[in-house]
């Protein structure tokens, strides 16, 4: 099965990605500190995802054509959780909201 996420990337350019600071490499996690901004004393967010037109700095390529995560193995938990079902062909309403924001057609949602 082809992973449609590799030709989409809309989620990486649609939502704020906040995560626990313990996921930062300086705190023993895997997310590079250089790609994160402080949010609170306990949370950080992926750089670029807190704008009116968000786009994670780790996203490489053109949304809707060919993309990949530049830190795929080091990505934070919200990214792992969001993409987990998509990797097996199960998509969510949030996925389709992100796709709509970029003018991409919806994917079939599990259970529809």
C-alpha positions in Angstrom: 0.0 0.0 0.0 1.3 3.4 -1.0 1.7 5.9 1.9 -0.3 8.9 0.8 1.4 11.0 3.4 4.5 11.0 1.3 2.6 13.0 -1.4 0.6 15.1 1.1 2.3 16.7 4.1 -0.8 18.9 4.8 -0.8 18.0 8.5 2.7 19.4 8.9 1.5 22.7 7.4 -1.9 23.1 9.2 -1.6 22.5 12.9 0.4 23.7 15.9 2.6 20.9 17.2 3.0 21.2 21.0 4.7 18.5 23.0 6.2 17.8 26.4 9.7 19.3 26.9 11.0 15.9 27.9 11.0 15.0 24.2 13.7 17.6 23.4 17.2 16.2 22.9 18.6 18.4 25.6 16.1 16.8 28.0 17.0 13.2 27.0 14.4 13.0 24.1 14.9 12.9 20.4 13.5 16.2 19.0 16.3 18.5 18.0 16.2 21.6 20.2 17.0 23.8 17.1 13.6 22.9 15.6 11.6 23.7 18.7 10.4 26.9 20.5 9.6 27.2 24.2 5.9 27.3 24.8 5.5 27.0 28.5 7.8 25.8 31.3 6.6 22.3 30.5 5.9 22.3 26.8 7.6 23.1 23.5 6.3 23.3 20.0 7.8 22.6 16.6 9.2 25.7 15.1 7.1 27.1 12.3 3.8 25.6 13.5 2.6 28.6 15.5 1.9 31.0 12.5 -1.3 31.9 10.8 0.0 29.8 7.9 1.9 27.1 9.8 4.6 24.9 8.3 6.8 22.8 10.4 10.5 23.5 9.7 11.2 19.8 9.6 8.9 19.4 6.6 10.8 19.0 3.3 9.2 19.3 -0.1 6.0 20.8 -1.5 2.7 20.0 0.2 0.4 18.0 -2.1 3.2 16.8 -4.3 6.2 15.1 -2.6 7.2 15.6 1.0 8.9 14.0 3.9 9.8 14.7 7.5 13.4 15.7 7.9 13.4 14.3 11.4 11.0 11.4 11.0 12.8 9.1 13.5 13.1 12.0 16.0 9.7 13.6 15.5 7.6 14.4 18.6 4.7 12.3 19.9 1.9 14.3 18.4 3.3 13.7 14.9 3.8 10.0 15.7 0.2 9.7 16.9 -1.3 11.7 14.1 0.4 9.6 11.4 0.2 6.2 13.0 -3.1 5.3 11.4 -2.4 7.0 8.1 0.6 4.7 7.7 -1.9 1.8 7.4 -4.4 3.7 5.2 -6.8 4.9 8.0 -7.4 8.6 7.8 -9.1 11.0 10.3 -11.3 14.1 10.0 -8.3 16.1 11.2 -6.3 14.8 8.2 -9.0 15.9 5.8 -9.3 19.3 7.5 -5.5 19.8 6.9 -5.9 18.6 3.3 -8.8 21.0 2.7 -6.7 23.9 3.9 -4.3 23.1 1.1 -6.9 22.5 -1.6 -6.4 18.7 -1.6 -9.3 16.3 -1.9 -10.5 14.4 1.2 -9.4 10.8 1.8 -11.9 8.1 2.9 -12.2 8.2 6.7 -12.3 5.0 8.6 -15.8 3.8 9.1 -17.3 5.8 6.3 
